[in-house]
Amino acid sequence: MAKPGVRIAFLQGLLGVVGLATIGRAFQLQVAQHDAWHARAVARDDRERVVPARRGALLDRDGAPLAVTFEAYHITLAKDQFTAADSVVTLLRDDLGIPAARIRRQMARRVPYFQGPFTPAQVQRIRQLDGVHLDALPRRDYPMGAVARALLGRTNAEGRGIEGFEKAFDSLLTGQPGRERYLRDGDGLAVSLPDGMLVEPVPGRDVVLTIDHELQAIAEDALRAVVRSQAAHGGDVVFLDLHRGEVLAMASLRTTEGGTLAPASAAIVEPMEPGSTAKIFTAAAVIMAQGDTTPVSGEGGYWEMPITESGLTRPIRDTHREDGLLTLGQTIAVSSNIGISKFARNISDAEQYHTLRDFGFGTAPATGFPGEARGLLRQPHRNPNARYTQSSWGQGYEFMASSLQIAAAYGAIASGGTYVAPTLVREVRDRQAGHTTWRHHPDTLRQVLRPEVAHRLMEYLQLVTDSGGTGTRAQLDLMDVLGKTGTAKLLDQVTQQYTTEYRASFAGIFPADDPRFVVYVMIDRPSAGEIYGGEVAAPVVRTMVQQALALDPSPLEVRPAPVLAARPAPTRPVAAPESLPVARVPFPRAGGVPAGAAVDVPEVRGMTVREGLFALHRRGLHVRLQGAGRISAVTPAPGDSVPVGSTVTVHATSER
């Protein structure tokens, strides 16, 4: 038997050999073969994935967010990485609002998972703890709720725009995605690498609309109120800055197949026969062609209009019976079908057609909005009803236009005869670079009328809202509103006969002594008793103007921007081309707080995002929004004094 000393020496030698072999193998793997094994590891575990770009925001004219994208999160827990398990459970309950029973169920699993979406504010504390893994996903949110939703549109599950402005500017809003490397750990969780970003994502551009979110809310509320009170099928409102062509508000309601009222974008995509609001355009054609006009007989409210030499006639009726003579101005004031038909017969159908074309009818406004209507205006020789087309055009039939087109045409009259094409977009911003990359500038201002003709038409429109006219219910104590009423029969698309259903409308211009704005209102099929534009639609204009003035009267104190150079007024109308050039002018909104002043940050915690943004913008503050739901935190804090124009960061949390 070997001596103990020999056995010990043998074991020591054996251990030494094993140790040297282990060290040698480790050296081989970690040093000599490091690159080869690292490449194999990377090939097995290192993967690439697309990093989505932040979608750009849709903002109102003052920068208030209408559609924004923020990162929301799902949460996965790696329990073997916990260093403060109790804190994780506490924050899941307190910050994320997850019920205790749900937490217990998930914590019993090997890999607990909590499906969100959770906002950045909710995960602000828990993300700092070991073992907490956040799976980010972009979420599109509309902070103003229902305000302007039909115009904004929506995105699909992949985050691409499929309706409204989301679709129109999808290529700008989308941005460019990036790529990054990541690993999966032992539990299969994706782990981002510190230096794994291969291509940085490029955020989408922000698109600034001309819409004022407060005026938009006023328009939507006023429209909904009158549609309900009149038991109507729907309606449109367009609020237009006539000197710049900027649409400050545009709202539509339509009755769905299920019988409910729903917001729509019909004011820009759905053309219709305008009815008597179009009489003023034929009056323009008459003055442009004839200058002075001779009064015509009102025929006591009924006239058999000759349409053939053989004696065939067509009956024309007036609601307001006039036994004496009618001037052109009186014809507009009392909305006489007989009067406008007679005046129209004194000019050629070509002259009437060219004037309507110059006002933008029959051509799309080129706003970029998906599906915008060009309307319908046939050339006289292509019209199957050419024998009485002039009379029909004068009364607002046999041509179709959207509410936006009608508002823009009234803007041309109010601006001295200069047509400014309407626009819904002010500029495009690169938030990352911090500058504006694209802005609308006026391209062409088309002179539709000679200034003296426009002035004369404005006098006619004043007669409409004066005592004795059809639009007196649009007037305000504070300022004069002028405009034109309209009541149009609806055409049955099957029988091609006019029915006993109506659209009531009113096109208003204010202030009368220094026109700045056009408000066009159309109410579809009112059925509560009243059907006329002066009774149904004109009061809506009055209500909207009153509320807009109460909100902020300062825009009315701003003088119109200087009119840019336009082509000289023609001696007779020249028809607009099929594709009209678009004219746009930026509008620096006047605020209620003097520039350079200091204001206190208002208390908005606990409010909805929409309520809080209203309050902050009233103080002249810009907003950086994070999250959705109710406001949970504000930086700077409520009560802090900051300069007007400062940016306030608002954190919002979903109500769960």
GURO-186769 format. One record per residue (C-alpha): z, y, x. Coordinates in steps of 0.2 Angstrom, whole numbers, plus 5000, padded with zeros to 4 digits. Layout:
# GURO-186769
+------+------+------+
:   zz :   yy :   xx :
+------+------+------+
:    Z :    Y :    X :
...
+------+------+------+
END
This chain:
# GURO-186769
+------+------+------+
:   zz :   yy :   xx :
+------+------+------+
: 5000 : 5000 : 5000 :
: 4995 : 5017 : 5006 :
: 5009 : 5028 : 5011 :
: 5013 : 5043 : 5000 :
: 5007 : 5056 : 5013 :
: 4990 : 5048 : 5014 :
: 4988 : 5048 : 4995 :
: 4993 : 5066 : 4994 :
: 4981 : 5071 : 5007 :
: 4967 : 5061 : 4998 :
: 4970 : 5070 : 4982 :
: 4971 : 5087 : 4991 :
: 4954 : 5083 : 4999 :
: 4946 : 5078 : 4982 :
: 4952 : 5093 : 4974 :
: 4945 : 5104 : 4988 :
: 4928 : 5095 : 4986 :
: 4928 : 5098 : 4967 :
: 4933 : 5116 : 4969 :
: 4919 : 5119 : 4982 :
: 4907 : 5111 : 4970 :
: 4912 : 5121 : 4956 :
: 4911 : 5137 : 4966 :
: 4894 : 5132 : 4972 :
: 4888 : 5128 : 4955 :
: 4894 : 5145 : 4948 :
: 4886 : 5154 : 4963 :
: 4870 : 5145 : 4959 :
: 4870 : 5150 : 4940 :
: 4877 : 5167 : 4941 :
: 4869 : 5173 : 4957 :
: 4854 : 5162 : 4963 :
: 4848 : 5158 : 4946 :
: 4854 : 5173 : 4937 :
: 4837 : 5181 : 4932 :
: 4831 : 5164 : 4926 :
: 4846 : 5160 : 4915 :
: 4847 : 5178 : 4909 :
: 4828 : 5177 : 4903 :
: 4832 : 5161 : 4894 :
: 4847 : 5169 : 4885 :
: 4837 : 5184 : 4880 :
: 4823 : 5173 : 4874 :
: 4835 : 5164 : 4863 :
: 4847 : 5177 : 4857 :
: 4839 : 5194 : 4860 :
: 4828 : 5199 : 4845 :
: 4819 : 5215 : 4839 :
: 4820 : 5223 : 4822 :
: 4813 : 5238 : 4813 :
: 4825 : 5253 : 4812 :
: 4820 : 5263 : 4796 :
: 4817 : 5282 : 4798 :
: 4828 : 5293 : 4787 :
: 4817 : 5299 : 4772 :
: 4815 : 5318 : 4771 :
: 4824 : 5328 : 4757 :
: 4817 : 5337 : 4743 :
: 4825 : 5354 : 4741 :
: 4825 : 5368 : 4729 :
: 4819 : 5385 : 4734 :
: 4836 : 5390 : 4741 :
: 4839 : 5374 : 4750 :
: 4849 : 5365 : 4737 :
: 4847 : 5346 : 4739 :
: 4837 : 5338 : 4724 :
: 4833 : 5321 : 4733 :
: 4842 : 5315 : 4748 :
: 4843 : 5299 : 4758 :
: 4860 : 5294 : 4766 :
: 4866 : 5278 : 4774 :
: 4876 : 5267 : 4763 :
: 4884 : 5251 : 4770 :
: 4889 : 5233 : 4767 :
: 4904 : 5226 : 4776 :
: 4905 : 5210 : 4786 :
: 4921 : 5205 : 4794 :
: 4923 : 5194 : 4810 :
: 4941 : 5188 : 4808 :
: 4943 : 5181 : 4826 :
: 4940 : 5199 : 4832 :
: 4954 : 5207 : 4822 :
: 4967 : 5217 : 4832 :
: 4974 : 5225 : 4816 :
: 4971 : 5214 : 4801 :
: 4984 : 5222 : 4790 :
: 4975 : 5239 : 4793 :
: 4958 : 5231 : 4788 :
: 4965 : 5225 : 4772 :
: 4974 : 5242 : 4768 :
: 4958 : 5252 : 4771 :
: 4948 : 5240 : 4761 :
: 4959 : 5244 : 4746 :
: 4963 : 5262 : 4749 :
: 4947 : 5269 : 4756 :
: 4934 : 5258 : 4748 :
: 4943 : 5255 : 4732 :
: 4941 : 5236 : 4732 :
: 4952 : 5226 : 4720 :
: 4966 : 5216 : 4729 :
: 4960 : 5200 : 4721 :
: 4942 : 5202 : 4728 :
: 4949 : 5206 : 4745 :
: 4960 : 5190 : 4744 :
: 4945 : 5179 : 4739 :
: 4934 : 5186 : 4753 :
: 4947 : 5185 : 4766 :
: 4949 : 5166 : 4763 :
: 4931 : 5163 : 4768 :
: 4926 : 5160 : 4786 :
: 4915 : 5176 : 4786 :
: 4921 : 5189 : 4773 :
: 4908 : 5200 : 4766 :
: 4910 : 5215 : 4755 :
: 4894 : 5221 : 4746 :
: 4892 : 5240 : 4744 :
: 4885 : 5252 : 4744 :
: 4899 : 5261 : 4753 :
: 4896 : 5279 : 4758 :
: 4899 : 5286 : 4776 :
: 4915 : 5295 : 4769 :
: 4922 : 5278 : 4763 :
: 4919 : 5269 : 4779 :
: 4924 : 5283 : 4791 :
: 4941 : 5275 : 4795 :
: 4938 : 5257 : 4793 :
: 4922 : 5257 : 4805 :
: 4934 : 5261 : 4820 :
: 4943 : 5244 : 4818 :
: 4939 : 5229 : 4828 :
: 4930 : 5215 : 4819 :
: 4922 : 5227 : 4806 :
: 4903 : 5226 : 4806 :
: 4893 : 5238 : 4795 :
: 4876 : 5234 : 4789 :
: 4867 : 5251 : 4785 :
: 4854 : 5253 : 4772 :
: 4846 : 5269 : 4766 :
: 4850 : 5275 : 4749 :
: 4840 : 5288 : 4739 :
: 4851 : 5299 : 4729 :
: 4848 : 5314 : 4717 :
: 4863 : 5325 : 4718 :
: 4858 : 5336 : 4703 :
: 4858 : 5321 : 4692 :
: 4845 : 5323 : 4678 :
: 4839 : 5340 : 4683 :
: 4821 : 5340 : 4688 :
: 4821 : 5321 : 4688 :
: 4804 : 5319 : 4680 :
: 4796 : 5331 : 4693 :
: 4805 : 5323 : 4708 :
: 4799 : 5305 : 4703 :
: 4807 : 5290 : 4711 :
: 4805 : 5278 : 4726 :
: 4803 : 5259 : 4725 :
: 4814 : 5246 : 4733 :
: 4805 : 5248 : 4750 :
: 4809 : 5267 : 4749 :
: 4791 : 5273 : 4746 :
: 4787 : 5286 : 4733 :
: 4779 : 5279 : 4717 :
: 4781 : 5294 : 4705 :
: 4781 : 5313 : 4705 :
: 4785 : 5323 : 4721 :
: 4791 : 5307 : 4729 :
: 4774 : 5300 : 4728 :
: 4764 : 5316 : 4731 :
: 4773 : 5319 : 4748 :
: 4777 : 5301 : 4753 :
: 4768 : 5302 : 4770 :
: 4778 : 5318 : 4774 :
: 4794 : 5312 : 4768 :
: 4793 : 5294 : 4775 :
: 4794 : 5298 : 4794 :
: 4790 : 5285 : 4807 :
: 4801 : 5269 : 4809 :
: 4809 : 5264 : 4826 :
: 4813 : 5247 : 4834 :
: 4828 : 5241 : 4842 :
: 4835 : 5225 : 4851 :
: 4850 : 5216 : 4844 :
: 4860 : 5200 : 4847 :
: 4868 : 5187 : 4835 :
: 4885 : 5182 : 4839 :
: 4894 : 5165 : 4836 :
: 4896 : 5169 : 4818 :
: 4878 : 5174 : 4816 :
: 4882 : 5192 : 4814 :
: 4869 : 5205 : 4820 :
: 4876 : 5215 : 4835 :
: 4867 : 5231 : 4841 :
: 4865 : 5232 : 4860 :
: 4872 : 5248 : 4868 :
: 4855 : 5252 : 4876 :
: 4845 : 5242 : 4863 :
: 4834 : 5256 : 4855 :
: 4816 : 5253 : 4860 :
: 4808 : 5267 : 4850 :
: 4818 : 5280 : 4841 :
: 4815 : 5283 : 4823 :
: 4807 : 5299 : 4818 :
: 4815 : 5306 : 4802 :
: 4804 : 5312 : 4788 :
: 4800 : 5330 : 4784 :
: 4810 : 5340 : 4771 :
: 4799 : 5347 : 4757 :
: 4805 : 5364 : 4749 :
: 4800 : 5366 : 4731 :
: 4798 : 5382 : 4722 :
: 4810 : 5376 : 4709 :
: 4826 : 5385 : 4706 :
: 4838 : 5371 : 4701 :
: 4849 : 5383 : 4690 :
: 4834 : 5390 : 4681 :
: 4828 : 5372 : 4679 :
: 4844 : 5367 : 4671 :
: 4843 : 5382 : 4659 :
: 4825 : 5377 : 4655 :
: 4830 : 5359 : 4652 :
: 4845 : 5363 : 4641 :
: 4836 : 5376 : 4631 :
: 4821 : 5364 : 4628 :
: 4832 : 5350 : 4623 :
: 4842 : 5361 : 4611 :
: 4827 : 5367 : 4601 :
: 4818 : 5350 : 4601 :
: 4834 : 5343 : 4593 :
: 4837 : 5357 : 4581 :
: 4818 : 5357 : 4575 :
: 4818 : 5338 : 4574 :
: 4802 : 5339 : 4585 :
: 4793 : 5326 : 4595 :
: 4795 : 5335 : 4612 :
: 4790 : 5351 : 4621 :
: 4787 : 5360 : 4637 :
: 4794 : 5375 : 4646 :
: 4786 : 5384 : 4661 :
: 4795 : 5398 : 4670 :
: 4783 : 5406 : 4683 :
: 4784 : 5420 : 4695 :
: 4768 : 5428 : 4691 :
: 4765 : 5439 : 4707 :
: 4767 : 5424 : 4718 :
: 4762 : 5409 : 4707 :
: 4778 : 5400 : 4711 :
: 4785 : 5389 : 4697 :
: 4803 : 5392 : 4696 :
: 4806 : 5379 : 4682 :
: 4796 : 5367 : 4673 :
: 4803 : 5355 : 4660 :
: 4796 : 5343 : 4647 :
: 4802 : 5331 : 4634 :
: 4792 : 5318 : 4625 :
: 4797 : 5305 : 4612 :
: 4796 : 5287 : 4619 :
: 4789 : 5272 : 4609 :
: 4807 : 5268 : 4606 :
: 4809 : 5284 : 4597 :
: 4821 : 5292 : 4610 :
: 4818 : 5309 : 4619 :
: 4815 : 5307 : 4637 :
: 4811 : 5319 : 4652 :
: 4793 : 5320 : 4657 :
: 4781 : 5329 : 4668 :
: 4769 : 5333 : 4654 :
: 4769 : 5351 : 4657 :
: 4757 : 5348 : 4671 :
: 4749 : 5332 : 4667 :
: 4746 : 5332 : 4649 :
: 4732 : 5344 : 4642 :
: 4731 : 5350 : 4624 :
: 4723 : 5362 : 4613 :
: 4733 : 5378 : 4615 :
: 4730 : 5386 : 4598 :
: 4733 : 5405 : 4595 :
: 4740 : 5409 : 4612 :
: 4722 : 5408 : 4618 :
: 4716 : 5422 : 4607 :
: 4721 : 5434 : 4621 :
: 4708 : 5426 : 4633 :
: 4694 : 5429 : 4621 :
: 4700 : 5446 : 4618 :
: 4698 : 5448 : 4637 :
: 4680 : 5442 : 4636 :
: 4676 : 5454 : 4622 :
: 4683 : 5469 : 4632 :
: 4674 : 5464 : 4648 :
: 4658 : 5462 : 4639 :
: 4658 : 5477 : 4627 :
: 4671 : 5489 : 4632 :
: 4675 : 5498 : 4616 :
: 4675 : 5487 : 4600 :
: 4672 : 5491 : 4582 :
: 4685 : 5485 : 4569 :
: 4681 : 5471 : 4558 :
: 4686 : 5466 : 4541 :
: 4701 : 5455 : 4538 :
: 4692 : 5448 : 4522 :
: 4708 : 5446 : 4513 :
: 4713 : 5431 : 4523 :
: 4699 : 5420 : 4519 :
: 4681 : 5420 : 4526 :
: 4666 : 5409 : 4525 :
: 4659 : 5410 : 4542 :
: 4640 : 5408 : 4543 :
: 4635 : 5395 : 4556 :
: 4617 : 5392 : 4552 :
: 4602 : 5403 : 4546 :
: 4600 : 5391 : 4531 :
: 4617 : 5397 : 4524 :
: 4629 : 5383 : 4530 :
: 4646 : 5390 : 4532 :
: 4663 : 5386 : 4539 :
: 4679 : 5392 : 4531 :
: 4691 : 5402 : 4541 :
: 4709 : 5406 : 4535 :
: 4723 : 5418 : 4540 :
: 4742 : 5415 : 4537 :
: 4744 : 5434 : 4536 :
: 4732 : 5442 : 4524 :
: 4723 : 5457 : 4529 :
: 4712 : 5467 : 4516 :
: 4707 : 5481 : 4527 :
: 4699 : 5483 : 4544 :
: 4707 : 5475 : 4560 :
: 4705 : 5482 : 4577 :
: 4705 : 5470 : 4592 :
: 4723 : 5474 : 4596 :
: 4729 : 5471 : 4578 :
: 4719 : 5455 : 4578 :
: 4731 : 5449 : 4592 :
: 4746 : 5457 : 4584 :
: 4745 : 5447 : 4568 :
: 4735 : 5432 : 4576 :
: 4720 : 5433 : 4564 :
: 4708 : 5419 : 4565 :
: 4696 : 5429 : 4555 :
: 4697 : 5444 : 4567 :
: 4695 : 5434 : 4583 :
: 4681 : 5424 : 4576 :
: 4671 : 5440 : 4572 :
: 4674 : 5448 : 4588 :
: 4669 : 5432 : 4598 :
: 4652 : 5432 : 4588 :
: 4649 : 5449 : 4596 :
: 4647 : 5442 : 4613 :
: 4637 : 5427 : 4620 :
: 4645 : 5410 : 4622 :
: 4641 : 5411 : 4641 :
: 4652 : 5427 : 4642 :
: 4666 : 5419 : 4633 :
: 4664 : 5403 : 4643 :
: 4664 : 5412 : 4660 :
: 4680 : 5421 : 4656 :
: 4689 : 5406 : 4651 :
: 4684 : 5398 : 4667 :
: 4690 : 5413 : 4677 :
: 4707 : 5411 : 4669 :
: 4708 : 5393 : 4677 :
: 4703 : 5383 : 4662 :
: 4694 : 5367 : 4665 :
: 4699 : 5366 : 4683 :
: 4715 : 5358 : 4691 :
: 4728 : 5370 : 4698 :
: 4728 : 5360 : 4714 :
: 4747 : 5359 : 4715 :
: 4746 : 5342 : 4723 :
: 4756 : 5334 : 4709 :
: 4750 : 5317 : 4705 :
: 4740 : 5316 : 4689 :
: 4739 : 5335 : 4686 :
: 4727 : 5339 : 4672 :
: 4711 : 5349 : 4674 :
: 4710 : 5351 : 4656 :
: 4694 : 5351 : 4646 :
: 4681 : 5366 : 4644 :
: 4663 : 5360 : 4640 :
: 4649 : 5372 : 4644 :
: 4642 : 5378 : 4627 :
: 4625 : 5369 : 4628 :
: 4635 : 5352 : 4631 :
: 4647 : 5355 : 4616 :
: 4642 : 5345 : 4600 :
: 4650 : 5358 : 4590 :
: 4641 : 5373 : 4598 :
: 4637 : 5381 : 4581 :
: 4655 : 5386 : 4579 :
: 4662 : 5384 : 4597 :
: 4665 : 5403 : 4599 :
: 4676 : 5404 : 4584 :
: 4685 : 5388 : 4590 :
: 4688 : 5394 : 4607 :
: 4694 : 5411 : 4600 :
: 4707 : 5401 : 4590 :
: 4712 : 5390 : 4604 :
: 4703 : 5374 : 4599 :
: 4689 : 5364 : 4607 :
: 4696 : 5366 : 4624 :
: 4712 : 5359 : 4632 :
: 4724 : 5365 : 4645 :
: 4741 : 5360 : 4652 :
: 4756 : 5371 : 4649 :
: 4756 : 5376 : 4667 :
: 4738 : 5382 : 4666 :
: 4742 : 5393 : 4651 :
: 4756 : 5401 : 4660 :
: 4746 : 5404 : 4675 :
: 4732 : 5412 : 4665 :
: 4745 : 5424 : 4657 :
: 4751 : 5428 : 4674 :
: 4734 : 5434 : 4678 :
: 4734 : 5447 : 4663 :
: 4752 : 5453 : 4668 :
: 4747 : 5455 : 4686 :
: 4733 : 5468 : 4683 :
: 4720 : 5455 : 4681 :
: 4723 : 5445 : 4697 :
: 4724 : 5426 : 4696 :
: 4736 : 5418 : 4707 :
: 4735 : 5399 : 4707 :
: 4752 : 5391 : 4703 :
: 4761 : 5382 : 4717 :
: 4776 : 5370 : 4716 :
: 4779 : 5369 : 4735 :
: 4785 : 5383 : 4747 :
: 4786 : 5375 : 4764 :
: 4789 : 5359 : 4774 :
: 4803 : 5358 : 4787 :
: 4806 : 5348 : 4802 :
: 4825 : 5346 : 4802 :
: 4825 : 5337 : 4818 :
: 4816 : 5351 : 4827 :
: 4824 : 5364 : 4817 :
: 4809 : 5374 : 4811 :
: 4796 : 5376 : 4797 :
: 4780 : 5366 : 4801 :
: 4770 : 5372 : 4786 :
: 4771 : 5386 : 4773 :
: 4760 : 5391 : 4759 :
: 4751 : 5407 : 4762 :
: 4739 : 5416 : 4749 :
: 4722 : 5410 : 4752 :
: 4712 : 5419 : 4738 :
: 4717 : 5430 : 4724 :
: 4703 : 5430 : 4711 :
: 4701 : 5446 : 4701 :
: 4698 : 5439 : 4684 :
: 4699 : 5456 : 4675 :
: 4697 : 5474 : 4679 :
: 4714 : 5482 : 4680 :
: 4711 : 5494 : 4665 :
: 4706 : 5478 : 4655 :
: 4722 : 5469 : 4659 :
: 4732 : 5485 : 4655 :
: 4724 : 5485 : 4638 :
: 4728 : 5467 : 4635 :
: 4746 : 5470 : 4639 :
: 4747 : 5484 : 4626 :
: 4740 : 5471 : 4613 :
: 4754 : 5458 : 4619 :
: 4767 : 5472 : 4616 :
: 4761 : 5474 : 4598 :
: 4765 : 5455 : 4596 :
: 4783 : 5457 : 4599 :
: 4785 : 5475 : 4591 :
: 4790 : 5477 : 4573 :
: 4776 : 5469 : 4562 :
: 4770 : 5457 : 4575 :
: 4772 : 5438 : 4575 :
: 4783 : 5437 : 4590 :
: 4798 : 5449 : 4587 :
: 4811 : 5435 : 4589 :
: 4807 : 5435 : 4608 :
: 4814 : 5452 : 4610 :
: 4830 : 5456 : 4620 :
: 4842 : 5471 : 4619 :
: 4842 : 5472 : 4638 :
: 4823 : 5473 : 4641 :
: 4807 : 5472 : 4632 :
: 4798 : 5455 : 4632 :
: 4779 : 5454 : 4627 :
: 4768 : 5440 : 4623 :
: 4758 : 5429 : 4611 :
: 4763 : 5417 : 4598 :
: 4753 : 5401 : 4594 :
: 4752 : 5388 : 4581 :
: 4740 : 5374 : 4584 :
: 4735 : 5360 : 4572 :
: 4735 : 5342 : 4579 :
: 4719 : 5332 : 4580 :
: 4720 : 5314 : 4574 :
: 4712 : 5305 : 4588 :
: 4706 : 5291 : 4576 :
: 4698 : 5301 : 4562 :
: 4694 : 5316 : 4573 :
: 4701 : 5327 : 4559 :
: 4714 : 5340 : 4560 :
: 4731 : 5335 : 4552 :
: 4745 : 5345 : 4544 :
: 4756 : 5343 : 4560 :
: 4757 : 5357 : 4572 :
: 4762 : 5363 : 4590 :
: 4772 : 5379 : 4590 :
: 4771 : 5390 : 4606 :
: 4775 : 5407 : 4614 :
: 4769 : 5414 : 4630 :
: 4781 : 5428 : 4635 :
: 4780 : 5441 : 4649 :
: 4795 : 5451 : 4655 :
: 4801 : 5464 : 4659 :
: 4787 : 5473 : 4649 :
: 4788 : 5489 : 4660 :
: 4787 : 5480 : 4677 :
: 4781 : 5462 : 4674 :
: 4788 : 5449 : 4685 :
: 4789 : 5432 : 4675 :
: 4780 : 5422 : 4663 :
: 4789 : 5410 : 4652 :
: 4778 : 5398 : 4641 :
: 4786 : 5387 : 4628 :
: 4778 : 5374 : 4618 :
: 4786 : 5363 : 4604 :
: 4777 : 5348 : 4598 :
: 4778 : 5344 : 4580 :
: 4793 : 5353 : 4573 :
: 4798 : 5346 : 4557 :
: 4814 : 5355 : 4552 :
: 4806 : 5368 : 4541 :
: 4798 : 5381 : 4553 :
: 4781 : 5377 : 4561 :
: 4775 : 5394 : 4568 :
: 4777 : 5399 : 4586 :
: 4785 : 5415 : 4582 :
: 4799 : 5406 : 4573 :
: 4801 : 5391 : 4584 :
: 4796 : 5394 : 4602 :
: 4799 : 5413 : 4604 :
: 4818 : 5412 : 4602 :
: 4818 : 5399 : 4616 :
: 4811 : 5412 : 4628 :
: 4824 : 5425 : 4622 :
: 4838 : 5412 : 4625 :
: 4831 : 5407 : 4642 :
: 4829 : 5425 : 4648 :
: 4847 : 5429 : 4642 :
: 4854 : 5414 : 4652 :
: 4844 : 5418 : 4667 :
: 4850 : 5436 : 4667 :
: 4868 : 5430 : 4665 :
: 4866 : 5418 : 4680 :
: 4859 : 5431 : 4692 :
: 4851 : 5448 : 4687 :
: 4846 : 5453 : 4704 :
: 4829 : 5445 : 4705 :
: 4824 : 5457 : 4691 :
: 4829 : 5471 : 4702 :
: 4817 : 5466 : 4716 :
: 4801 : 5475 : 4716 :
: 4785 : 5465 : 4716 :
: 4777 : 5460 : 4732 :
: 4762 : 5471 : 4737 :
: 4746 : 5463 : 4730 :
: 4736 : 5456 : 4744 :
: 4718 : 5460 : 4746 :
: 4707 : 5453 : 4732 :
: 4689 : 5453 : 4729 :
: 4683 : 5469 : 4719 :
: 4684 : 5467 : 4700 :
: 4667 : 5461 : 4694 :
: 4658 : 5471 : 4681 :
: 4657 : 5455 : 4671 :
: 4666 : 5439 : 4673 :
: 4659 : 5426 : 4686 :
: 4664 : 5409 : 4682 :
: 4676 : 5401 : 4694 :
: 4670 : 5386 : 4704 :
: 4674 : 5368 : 4700 :
: 4687 : 5368 : 4714 :
: 4697 : 5383 : 4714 :
: 4705 : 5390 : 4730 :
: 4724 : 5389 : 4729 :
: 4733 : 5406 : 4732 :
: 4752 : 5405 : 4736 :
: 4765 : 5418 : 4742 :
: 4782 : 5414 : 4749 :
: 4796 : 5421 : 4739 :
: 4812 : 5427 : 4747 :
: 4825 : 5425 : 4733 :
: 4837 : 5439 : 4731 :
: 4855 : 5432 : 4731 :
: 4870 : 5439 : 4722 :
: 4880 : 5441 : 4738 :
: 4876 : 5454 : 4751 :
: 4869 : 5448 : 4768 :
: 4882 : 5448 : 4782 :
: 4897 : 5447 : 4770 :
: 4911 : 5434 : 4771 :
: 4915 : 5423 : 4757 :
: 4929 : 5410 : 4754 :
: 4924 : 5392 : 4753 :
: 4927 : 5388 : 4734 :
: 4938 : 5373 : 4729 :
: 4925 : 5359 : 4724 :
: 4935 : 5343 : 4728 :
: 4935 : 5332 : 4713 :
: 4919 : 5340 : 4706 :
: 4903 : 5330 : 4704 :
: 4890 : 5334 : 4717 :
: 4880 : 5344 : 4705 :
: 4895 : 5355 : 4700 :
: 4900 : 5358 : 4718 :
: 4883 : 5363 : 4724 :
: 4882 : 5375 : 4710 :
: 4898 : 5383 : 4715 :
: 4894 : 5383 : 4734 :
: 4876 : 5391 : 4731 :
: 4883 : 5404 : 4720 :
: 4893 : 5410 : 4735 :
: 4878 : 5410 : 4746 :
: 4882 : 5395 : 4756 :
: 4870 : 5381 : 4762 :
: 4875 : 5363 : 4760 :
: 4874 : 5347 : 4771 :
: 4877 : 5333 : 4759 :
: 4884 : 5316 : 4764 :
: 4886 : 5303 : 4751 :
: 4885 : 5303 : 4732 :
: 4897 : 5304 : 4717 :
: 4912 : 5315 : 4717 :
: 4916 : 5327 : 4731 :
: 4931 : 5320 : 4742 :
: 4931 : 5332 : 4757 :
: 4923 : 5349 : 4762 :
: 4921 : 5356 : 4780 :
: 4926 : 5371 : 4782 :
: 4940 : 5368 : 4770 :
: 4942 : 5377 : 4753 :
: 4949 : 5394 : 4756 :
: 4942 : 5396 : 4773 :
: 4932 : 5413 : 4775 :
: 4915 : 5410 : 4782 :
: 4899 : 5421 : 4783 :
: 4886 : 5421 : 4769 :
: 4873 : 5408 : 4774 :
: 4885 : 5397 : 4783 :
: 4882 : 5378 : 4781 :
: 4896 : 5368 : 4772 :
: 4897 : 5349 : 4774 :
: 4901 : 5340 : 4758 :
: 4907 : 5322 : 4758 :
: 4905 : 5313 : 4742 :
: 4912 : 5296 : 4736 :
: 4905 : 5285 : 4723 :
: 4916 : 5281 : 4708 :
: 4920 : 5263 : 4708 :
+------+------+------+
END
